């Protein structure tokens, strides 16, 4: 997913990942089709996603393929790094899996 922009599709939700802070550390994500939810663990720069569940709607092209890539990225993420306004999700070797634009919600 690094280097490939995921553009919003007409009449679809905007692609996003939301990390909710607090004791349960929940996340929700979508590329514009199904909603993926689960929890995440954070310790220093270590980050992992776990327990992902999803709605199971059939997704039109290209959303089905992008959703599969998002699931792969989430399951392979072991670390993160912030570079300006980009959150980089990294694998165990420190390779970038995805770069996400950051927005801080109140």
CNS distance restraints for C-alpha pairs under 8 A (distance, minus, plus):
assign (resid   1 and name CA) (resid   5 and name CA) 7.65 0.50 0.50
assign (resid   1 and name CA) (resid  69 and name CA) 7.00 0.50 0.50
assign (resid   1 and name CA) (resid  70 and name CA) 7.79 0.50 0.50
assign (resid   1 and name CA) (resid  73 and name CA) 7.97 0.50 0.50
assign (resid   1 and name CA) (resid  97 and name CA) 6.35 0.50 0.50
assign (resid   1 and name CA) (resid  98 and name CA) 5.11 0.50 0.50
assign (resid   1 and name CA) (resid  99 and name CA) 7.58 0.50 0.50
assign (resid   2 and name CA) (resid  96 and name CA) 6.94 0.50 0.50
assign (resid   2 and name CA) (resid  97 and name CA) 5.89 0.50 0.50
assign (resid   2 and name CA) (resid  98 and name CA) 4.46 0.50 0.50
assign (resid   2 and name CA) (resid  99 and name CA) 5.74 0.50 0.50
assign (resid   3 and name CA) (resid  98 and name CA) 7.93 0.50 0.50
assign (resid   3 and name CA) (resid  99 and name CA) 7.87 0.50 0.50
assign (resid   6 and name CA) (resid  15 and name CA) 7.08 0.50 0.50
assign (resid   6 and name CA) (resid  31 and name CA) 7.41 0.50 0.50
assign (resid   6 and name CA) (resid  66 and name CA) 7.98 0.50 0.50
assign (resid   7 and name CA) (resid  14 and name CA) 7.94 0.50 0.50
assign (resid   7 and name CA) (resid  15 and name CA) 7.42 0.50 0.50
assign (resid   8 and name CA) (resid  12 and name CA) 6.94 0.50 0.50
assign (resid   8 and name CA) (resid  13 and name CA) 7.11 0.50 0.50
assign (resid   8 and name CA) (resid  14 and name CA) 5.09 0.50 0.50
assign (resid   8 and name CA) (resid  15 and name CA) 6.21 0.50 0.50
assign (resid   8 and name CA) (resid  31 and name CA) 7.84 0.50 0.50
assign (resid   8 and name CA) (resid  32 and name CA) 6.92 0.50 0.50
assign (resid   9 and name CA) (resid  13 and name CA) 7.59 0.50 0.50
assign (resid   9 and name CA) (resid  14 and name CA) 7.44 0.50 0.50
assign (resid   9 and name CA) (resid  32 and name CA) 6.98 0.50 0.50
assign (resid  12 and name CA) (resid  32 and name CA) 5.30 0.50 0.50
assign (resid  12 and name CA) (resid  33 and name CA) 6.92 0.50 0.50
assign (resid  13 and name CA) (resid  30 and name CA) 7.78 0.50 0.50
assign (resid  13 and name CA) (resid  31 and name CA) 7.62 0.50 0.50
assign (resid  13 and name CA) (resid  32 and name CA) 4.65 0.50 0.50
assign (resid  13 and name CA) (resid  33 and name CA) 7.17 0.50 0.50
assign (resid  14 and name CA) (resid  30 and name CA) 7.76 0.50 0.50
assign (resid  14 and name CA) (resid  31 and name CA) 6.90 0.50 0.50
assign (resid  14 and name CA) (resid  32 and name CA) 5.66 0.50 0.50
assign (resid  15 and name CA) (resid  29 and name CA) 7.46 0.50 0.50
assign (resid  15 and name CA) (resid  30 and name CA) 5.34 0.50 0.50
assign (resid  15 and name CA) (resid  31 and name CA) 4.10 0.50 0.50
assign (resid  15 and name CA) (resid  32 and name CA) 5.27 0.50 0.50
assign (resid  16 and name CA) (resid  29 and name CA) 5.48 0.50 0.50
assign (resid  16 and name CA) (resid  30 and name CA) 5.62 0.50 0.50
assign (resid  16 and name CA) (resid  31 and name CA) 6.50 0.50 0.50
assign (resid  17 and name CA) (resid  27 and name CA) 6.94 0.50 0.50
assign (resid  17 and name CA) (resid  28 and name CA) 5.69 0.50 0.50
assign (resid  17 and name CA) (resid  29 and name CA) 4.16 0.50 0.50
assign (resid  17 and name CA) (resid  30 and name CA) 6.66 0.50 0.50
assign (resid  18 and name CA) (resid  27 and name CA) 5.45 0.50 0.50
assign (resid  18 and name CA) (resid  28 and name CA) 5.34 0.50 0.50
assign (resid  18 and name CA) (resid  29 and name CA) 6.30 0.50 0.50
assign (resid  19 and name CA) (resid  25 and name CA) 7.06 0.50 0.50
assign (resid  19 and name CA) (resid  26 and name CA) 6.21 0.50 0.50
assign (resid  19 and name CA) (resid  27 and name CA) 4.60 0.50 0.50
assign (resid  19 and name CA) (resid  28 and name CA) 6.94 0.50 0.50
assign (resid  19 and name CA) (resid  40 and name CA) 7.97 0.50 0.50
assign (resid  20 and name CA) (resid  25 and name CA) 5.56 0.50 0.50
assign (resid  20 and name CA) (resid  26 and name CA) 5.27 0.50 0.50
assign (resid  20 and name CA) (resid  27 and name CA) 5.85 0.50 0.50
assign (resid  21 and name CA) (resid  25 and name CA) 5.13 0.50 0.50
assign (resid  21 and name CA) (resid  26 and name CA) 7.17 0.50 0.50
assign (resid  24 and name CA) (resid  39 and name CA) 7.12 0.50 0.50
assign (resid  25 and name CA) (resid  39 and name CA) 5.62 0.50 0.50
assign (resid  25 and name CA) (resid  40 and name CA) 5.65 0.50 0.50
assign (resid  25 and name CA) (resid  41 and name CA) 6.96 0.50 0.50
assign (resid  26 and name CA) (resid  37 and name CA) 7.40 0.50 0.50
assign (resid  26 and name CA) (resid  38 and name CA) 5.73 0.50 0.50
assign (resid  26 and name CA) (resid  39 and name CA) 4.14 0.50 0.50
assign (resid  26 and name CA) (resid  40 and name CA) 6.00 0.50 0.50
assign (resid  27 and name CA) (resid  37 and name CA) 5.65 0.50 0.50
assign (resid  27 and name CA) (resid  38 and name CA) 5.48 0.50 0.50
assign (resid  27 and name CA) (resid  39 and name CA) 5.52 0.50 0.50
assign (resid  27 and name CA) (resid  40 and name CA) 6.64 0.50 0.50
assign (resid  28 and name CA) (resid  35 and name CA) 6.86 0.50 0.50
assign (resid  28 and name CA) (resid  36 and name CA) 5.49 0.50 0.50
assign (resid  28 and name CA) (resid  37 and name CA) 4.35 0.50 0.50
assign (resid  28 and name CA) (resid  38 and name CA) 6.63 0.50 0.50
assign (resid  29 and name CA) (resid  35 and name CA) 5.90 0.50 0.50
assign (resid  29 and name CA) (resid  36 and name CA) 5.06 0.50 0.50
assign (resid  29 and name CA) (resid  37 and name CA) 6.45 0.50 0.50
assign (resid  30 and name CA) (resid  34 and name CA) 6.01 0.50 0.50
assign (resid  30 and name CA) (resid  35 and name CA) 5.09 0.50 0.50
assign (resid  30 and name CA) (resid  36 and name CA) 6.11 0.50 0.50
assign (resid  30 and name CA) (resid  67 and name CA) 7.36 0.50 0.50
assign (resid  31 and name CA) (resid  63 and name CA) 6.58 0.50 0.50
assign (resid  31 and name CA) (resid  66 and name CA) 6.76 0.50 0.50
assign (resid  31 and name CA) (resid  67 and name CA) 6.04 0.50 0.50
assign (resid  31 and name CA) (resid  70 and name CA) 7.74 0.50 0.50
assign (resid  32 and name CA) (resid  63 and name CA) 6.85 0.50 0.50
assign (resid  33 and name CA) (resid  57 and name CA) 7.33 0.50 0.50
assign (resid  33 and name CA) (resid  59 and name CA) 5.88 0.50 0.50
assign (resid  33 and name CA) (resid  63 and name CA) 6.53 0.50 0.50
assign (resid  33 and name CA) (resid  64 and name CA) 7.82 0.50 0.50
assign (resid  33 and name CA) (resid  67 and name CA) 7.84 0.50 0.50
assign (resid  34 and name CA) (resid  54 and name CA) 6.49 0.50 0.50
assign (resid  34 and name CA) (resid  55 and name CA) 5.31 0.50 0.50
assign (resid  34 and name CA) (resid  56 and name CA) 6.39 0.50 0.50
assign (resid  34 and name CA) (resid  57 and name CA) 6.20 0.50 0.50
assign (resid  34 and name CA) (resid  59 and name CA) 7.56 0.50 0.50
assign (resid  34 and name CA) (resid  67 and name CA) 7.86 0.50 0.50
assign (resid  35 and name CA) (resid  54 and name CA) 5.58 0.50 0.50
assign (resid  35 and name CA) (resid  55 and name CA) 5.73 0.50 0.50
assign (resid  36 and name CA) (resid  52 and name CA) 6.32 0.50 0.50
assign (resid  36 and name CA) (resid  53 and name CA) 5.66 0.50 0.50
assign (resid  36 and name CA) (resid  54 and name CA) 4.39 0.50 0.50
assign (resid  36 and name CA) (resid  55 and name CA) 6.90 0.50 0.50
assign (resid  37 and name CA) (resid  51 and name CA) 7.88 0.50 0.50
assign (resid  37 and name CA) (resid  52 and name CA) 5.34 0.50 0.50
assign (resid  37 and name CA) (resid  53 and name CA) 5.40 0.50 0.50
assign (resid  37 and name CA) (resid  54 and name CA) 6.28 0.50 0.50
assign (resid  38 and name CA) (resid  49 and name CA) 7.19 0.50 0.50
assign (resid  38 and name CA) (resid  50 and name CA) 6.04 0.50 0.50
assign (resid  38 and name CA) (resid  51 and name CA) 4.99 0.50 0.50
assign (resid  38 and name CA) (resid  52 and name CA) 4.26 0.50 0.50
assign (resid  38 and name CA) (resid  53 and name CA) 6.20 0.50 0.50
assign (resid  39 and name CA) (resid  49 and name CA) 5.95 0.50 0.50
assign (resid  39 and name CA) (resid  50 and name CA) 5.40 0.50 0.50
assign (resid  39 and name CA) (resid  51 and name CA) 6.14 0.50 0.50
assign (resid  39 and name CA) (resid  52 and name CA) 7.13 0.50 0.50
assign (resid  40 and name CA) (resid  47 and name CA) 7.03 0.50 0.50
assign (resid  40 and name CA) (resid  48 and name CA) 5.55 0.50 0.50
assign (resid  40 and name CA) (resid  49 and name CA) 4.28 0.50 0.50
assign (resid  40 and name CA) (resid  50 and name CA) 5.79 0.50 0.50
assign (resid  41 and name CA) (resid  46 and name CA) 7.78 0.50 0.50
assign (resid  41 and name CA) (resid  47 and name CA) 5.63 0.50 0.50
assign (resid  41 and name CA) (resid  48 and name CA) 5.32 0.50 0.50
assign (resid  41 and name CA) (resid  49 and name CA) 6.46 0.50 0.50
assign (resid  41 and name CA) (resid  50 and name CA) 7.85 0.50 0.50
assign (resid  42 and name CA) (resid  46 and name CA) 5.67 0.50 0.50
assign (resid  42 and name CA) (resid  47 and name CA) 4.72 0.50 0.50
assign (resid  42 and name CA) (resid  48 and name CA) 6.87 0.50 0.50
assign (resid  43 and name CA) (resid  47 and name CA) 6.70 0.50 0.50
assign (resid  45 and name CA) (resid  79 and name CA) 5.52 0.50 0.50
assign (resid  45 and name CA) (resid  80 and name CA) 5.62 0.50 0.50
assign (resid  45 and name CA) (resid  81 and name CA) 6.91 0.50 0.50
assign (resid  46 and name CA) (resid  78 and name CA) 5.79 0.50 0.50
assign (resid  46 and name CA) (resid  79 and name CA) 4.28 0.50 0.50
assign (resid  46 and name CA) (resid  80 and name CA) 6.52 0.50 0.50
assign (resid  47 and name CA) (resid  77 and name CA) 6.65 0.50 0.50
assign (resid  47 and name CA) (resid  78 and name CA) 5.04 0.50 0.50
assign (resid  47 and name CA) (resid  79 and name CA) 4.65 0.50 0.50
assign (resid  47 and name CA) (resid  80 and name CA) 6.20 0.50 0.50
assign (resid  48 and name CA) (resid  74 and name CA) 7.41 0.50 0.50
assign (resid  48 and name CA) (resid  75 and name CA) 7.45 0.50 0.50
assign (resid  48 and name CA) (resid  76 and name CA) 7.88 0.50 0.50
assign (resid  48 and name CA) (resid  77 and name CA) 5.51 0.50 0.50
assign (resid  48 and name CA) (resid  78 and name CA) 5.07 0.50 0.50
assign (resid  48 and name CA) (resid  79 and name CA) 7.03 0.50 0.50
assign (resid  49 and name CA) (resid  74 and name CA) 5.87 0.50 0.50
assign (resid  49 and name CA) (resid  75 and name CA) 6.30 0.50 0.50
assign (resid  49 and name CA) (resid  77 and name CA) 7.10 0.50 0.50
assign (resid  50 and name CA) (resid  75 and name CA) 7.40 0.50 0.50
assign (resid  58 and name CA) (resid  64 and name CA) 7.46 0.50 0.50
assign (resid  59 and name CA) (resid  63 and name CA) 5.67 0.50 0.50
assign (resid  59 and name CA) (resid  64 and name CA) 4.85 0.50 0.50
assign (resid  60 and name CA) (resid  64 and name CA) 6.10 0.50 0.50
assign (resid  61 and name CA) (resid  65 and name CA) 7.17 0.50 0.50
assign (resid  62 and name CA) (resid  66 and name CA) 6.33 0.50 0.50
assign (resid  63 and name CA) (resid  67 and name CA) 5.90 0.50 0.50
assign (resid  64 and name CA) (resid  68 and name CA) 6.44 0.50 0.50
assign (resid  65 and name CA) (resid  69 and name CA) 6.38 0.50 0.50
assign (resid  66 and name CA) (resid  70 and name CA) 6.17 0.50 0.50
assign (resid  67 and name CA) (resid  71 and name CA) 6.28 0.50 0.50
assign (resid  68 and name CA) (resid  72 and name CA) 6.29 0.50 0.50
assign (resid  69 and name CA) (resid  73 and name CA) 6.14 0.50 0.50
assign (resid  70 and name CA) (resid  74 and name CA) 6.14 0.50 0.50
assign (resid  71 and name CA) (resid  75 and name CA) 6.20 0.50 0.50
assign (resid  72 and name CA) (resid  76 and name CA) 6.15 0.50 0.50
assign (resid  73 and name CA) (resid  77 and name CA) 6.00 0.50 0.50
assign (resid  73 and name CA) (resid  89 and name CA) 7.78 0.50 0.50
assign (resid  73 and name CA) (resid  97 and name CA) 6.08 0.50 0.50
assign (resid  73 and name CA) (resid  98 and name CA) 7.08 0.50 0.50
assign (resid  76 and name CA) (resid  90 and name CA) 7.90 0.50 0.50
assign (resid  76 and name CA) (resid  91 and name CA) 5.68 0.50 0.50
assign (resid  76 and name CA) (resid  92 and name CA) 7.69 0.50 0.50
assign (resid  77 and name CA) (resid  89 and name CA) 5.90 0.50 0.50
assign (resid  77 and name CA) (resid  90 and name CA) 5.41 0.50 0.50
assign (resid  77 and name CA) (resid  91 and name CA) 4.84 0.50 0.50
assign (resid  77 and name CA) (resid  92 and name CA) 7.17 0.50 0.50
assign (resid  77 and name CA) (resid  97 and name CA) 7.42 0.50 0.50
assign (resid  78 and name CA) (resid  89 and name CA) 7.63 0.50 0.50
assign (resid  78 and name CA) (resid  90 and name CA) 6.02 0.50 0.50
assign (resid  78 and name CA) (resid  91 and name CA) 5.11 0.50 0.50
assign (resid  78 and name CA) (resid  92 and name CA) 5.28 0.50 0.50
assign (resid  79 and name CA) (resid  89 and name CA) 6.24 0.50 0.50
assign (resid  79 and name CA) (resid  90 and name CA) 4.99 0.50 0.50
assign (resid  79 and name CA) (resid  91 and name CA) 6.33 0.50 0.50
assign (resid  79 and name CA) (resid  92 and name CA) 6.90 0.50 0.50
assign (resid  79 and name CA) (resid  94 and name CA) 7.10 0.50 0.50
assign (resid  80 and name CA) (resid  87 and name CA) 6.88 0.50 0.50
assign (resid  80 and name CA) (resid  88 and name CA) 5.46 0.50 0.50
assign (resid  80 and name CA) (resid  89 and name CA) 4.72 0.50 0.50
assign (resid  80 and name CA) (resid  90 and name CA) 5.40 0.50 0.50
assign (resid  81 and name CA) (resid  87 and name CA) 5.99 0.50 0.50
assign (resid  81 and name CA) (resid  88 and name CA) 5.15 0.50 0.50
assign (resid  81 and name CA) (resid  89 and name CA) 6.86 0.50 0.50
assign (resid  81 and name CA) (resid  90 and name CA) 7.57 0.50 0.50
assign (resid  82 and name CA) (resid  86 and name CA) 5.77 0.50 0.50
assign (resid  82 and name CA) (resid  87 and name CA) 4.73 0.50 0.50
assign (resid  82 and name CA) (resid  88 and name CA) 6.11 0.50 0.50
assign (resid  83 and name CA) (resid  87 and name CA) 6.51 0.50 0.50
assign (resid  83 and name CA) (resid  88 and name CA) 7.40 0.50 0.50
assign (resid  85 and name CA) (resid 101 and name CA) 5.87 0.50 0.50
assign (resid  85 and name CA) (resid 102 and name CA) 5.39 0.50 0.50
assign (resid  85 and name CA) (resid 103 and name CA) 7.95 0.50 0.50
assign (resid  86 and name CA) (resid  99 and name CA) 6.03 0.50 0.50
assign (resid  86 and name CA) (resid 100 and name CA) 5.33 0.50 0.50
assign (resid  86 and name CA) (resid 101 and name CA) 4.63 0.50 0.50
assign (resid  86 and name CA) (resid 102 and name CA) 5.62 0.50 0.50
assign (resid  87 and name CA) (resid  99 and name CA) 5.61 0.50 0.50
assign (resid  87 and name CA) (resid 100 and name CA) 5.04 0.50 0.50
assign (resid  87 and name CA) (resid 101 and name CA) 6.33 0.50 0.50
assign (resid  87 and name CA) (resid 102 and name CA) 6.34 0.50 0.50
assign (resid  88 and name CA) (resid  96 and name CA) 6.20 0.50 0.50
assign (resid  88 and name CA) (resid  97 and name CA) 7.29 0.50 0.50
assign (resid  88 and name CA) (resid  98 and name CA) 5.77 0.50 0.50
assign (resid  88 and name CA) (resid  99 and name CA) 4.48 0.50 0.50
assign (resid  88 and name CA) (resid 100 and name CA) 6.36 0.50 0.50
assign (resid  89 and name CA) (resid  96 and name CA) 5.84 0.50 0.50
assign (resid  89 and name CA) (resid  97 and name CA) 5.51 0.50 0.50
assign (resid  89 and name CA) (resid  98 and name CA) 5.30 0.50 0.50
assign (resid  89 and name CA) (resid  99 and name CA) 6.42 0.50 0.50
assign (resid  90 and name CA) (resid  94 and name CA) 5.15 0.50 0.50
assign (resid  90 and name CA) (resid  95 and name CA) 5.22 0.50 0.50
assign (resid  90 and name CA) (resid  96 and name CA) 4.49 0.50 0.50
assign (resid  90 and name CA) (resid  97 and name CA) 5.36 0.50 0.50
assign (resid  90 and name CA) (resid  98 and name CA) 7.35 0.50 0.50
assign (resid  91 and name CA) (resid  95 and name CA) 5.44 0.50 0.50
assign (resid  91 and name CA) (resid  96 and name CA) 6.62 0.50 0.50
assign (resid  91 and name CA) (resid  97 and name CA) 6.54 0.50 0.50
